[in-house]
Amino acid sequence: MTQYSSTLYPVMEHFYTLQGEGKYTGTSAYFIRLGGCDVGCVWCDVKESWDADVHPKMSAEELKNIAAEYPGNLVVITGGEPAMYDLTVLVDALHSIGKYVAIETSGTSELAGNVDWYTFSPKKFKAPVEEAYMKASELKIVIFHKSDLAWAEDHSRKVNENCVLYLQPEWSKREQLLPAIIEYVKNHPKWKISLQTHKYLEIP
């Protein structure tokens, strides 16, 4: 038995679609959503992912083989909170078939796994580790209230100089918040707007 086949992860769902948010918006991607979360955002739209025990276990080998069936190069590991797990074997398995691996994390745990793209989306419900600021490829701040813009600036001052900065309206508040976010980005051009375009497109 290989390490790929013996290393298991709780998988809530996995599917091939388009990335809806951030730098790779519009890019075809195979998503692996791991169960388990130690943050618990009140406005989370996948609360069913929180309990890892209710989701089936899949091996890195199985996930690699499924990813290989799709022509898209991007694989996104999300959650829940995927950095709770040692992702080394899964990421290595995906790299072995030439995939480009991204993670979406709140940065509350140090990351085990050599990912290619690190989406850091800190939450107020649990503080991130310092490593997240160094590793961040993009900082994505979900704006739930106008006061979150100042909170976003606090985080932007800590990330590395190559990190891309995104403000993303929380979906249920998007119509209320977008005008203010648009004006903010016009006046603070280091930021870009990220939208949950998959919801507009009505795709997973």
N, C-alpha and C positions, 0 to 999 in steps of 0.2 A: 504493500500500500504506500502510495506516495504522500508527501506532505500536502499536496494540493487536494487529494481525495480525503485525507483524514482531518483536515481543519474545517470546522463547521461554523456557520454564522446563522443567526435567526433572521430570516428574510420575510418581511411583511408582504412585499410585492416586488416584481421585477418586470420591466416592460421597455419596449423600444418606441421612442417618440422623438420630439424635438425639445431641446433645452429651452425653457421659457424665460429664464432670468439671467441677468448679469452678462459677463463678457461673451459667452457663447450662445446668447439668445439666437434662436433660429437654426441652430446646428443639430443635426441628427445625433441622437444619443441613446445608449442603453442605460437605463436607470436601475440601480439596485438599492432598494429601500430597506435598511436594516431595522429590526424591531429593537426597542429599548431606548429610554431617554431619561436623563437625570436632571433635566432643566424644567420642562413642563410649562411652556408659555401658555398664558390664558387664551390667546387668540390662535393657537396652533390649529391648522386645518387638517392635520393627520394625527389626532389624539389617539386613534386606534393603534398607532405605532408604539406607544409608550411602554406597554408591557411586553417584554421580550419573550416571556414564557408561552404566550399564546400563538406564537408564529413558528412555522416549521423551520427546521434546520436544513441548510443546504451547504454543500462543500464548495471550496474554492474551485475544484475541478468542474463541478456541475455548472457553476456560474461562468467559468471561463469558456466552457463548451457552448453554452447558450449565447454568450457574447460573440463568439466566433461565427455564429450563424448570420449576424447582421453586418451589412456593409459599412455602417458608420464607424468612425474611428474612436469617437468619444464615449467613455464610460463614466457615469456619475454615481458615486457612492453617497447616499443620503440617508435620512432617517425620519423620525427618531434622532438619536445623536450617535452617529457612526464612530466617532473617535473614542467612544467607550471601549471599543474592541481593538485588539492587535490586528491590524489590517495588512501586515507584512506579507503573509502568504497569499491573500486575495489579490493584492496589488501586483505582486510578483507574477502570479498566474496570468493576470490580464496583460502585463507587459510582455509575457512570453509569446503572446499572439499579436503583438504590435499595437495594442490599444493604448490610447492616451487617457490617463485616469485622473479624474477630478473628485474632490470631496467637498461636501457642503456641511459645515460644522459650526457650532456656536463657540468652539474653542475652549470648552470647559475641561478638556482632558488633553494631555500631551499626546501627540499623534505618533503611532507606530505604523510605518508604511511609507514608502518613498513615492508619494503621489506627484503628478505633474502639475496640478493646479489646485490651489487651496483657497476655497471660498470661505471667508471668515465672516460670520454673521452673529455678533455678540448679542446677548439678551440681558435684560435687567434682572431676570429671575435667578441667575447664577453667574458669578464673575468668571471671565476667561483666564486661562493661564498666560503667563508672559510670552511663552513660546509662540502663541497664536499671532501675535503682532509681528514677529520676525518671519514667520512662515507665510503670512497672508499674501496670496496673489491678487485677490480682490477683497475689499471690505464692503460688505453689503448690509446697510443699516435699514431695518424695517421701521418705517415711520408710522406710529399709531396715534401720535398727538404732536402738535406743532413744537412742543417743548423737546421732543426727541431730536430736533435739528441741532440743538446745543449739545446734546448727549453724543450725537454723531461726530461733532467736531472734536470732542474730547478723545474719542477713539482714533480719529484720523491723525491726531498728533503723535500717536504711539506706533503706528504701523511703519513698515520699511518704505523707503523712498520709491520703490518700483510698484507699490501696491496701487491698483486701480480702485477708485472710490465711487460707490453707488448708493443712492438713496432710493428706497422702494416703498411706496405707500402700502400699508396693510390693506388687503383686498376689500374688506367690508367698509373701509373709510376712504377708498381711493377718490371718489368724486368730491368728497369734502376736502381732502388734503392736497390733491394734485395741483390746484392753482398756486398754493403756497410753496410747494416743492419746486414747481417750474420757476417761479420767481427767485427762489433761493439759489437754484443752479445757475440761473442767468447772472446772478450777482456773486456767485462763488464757483467759478468755472472749473475748479479742480474736481468738482463732483459731476457725476452723470446720473441720469435717471434709469432705474431698472424697473420694468413692469412685468407682471406675471402674464406674459403674452399667451402662455398655454391655456389660461382661463378664457381669454378673449377668443382664442381659436377653438375652444371646447375640445381639447385633446388632453390625454393624461399628462 
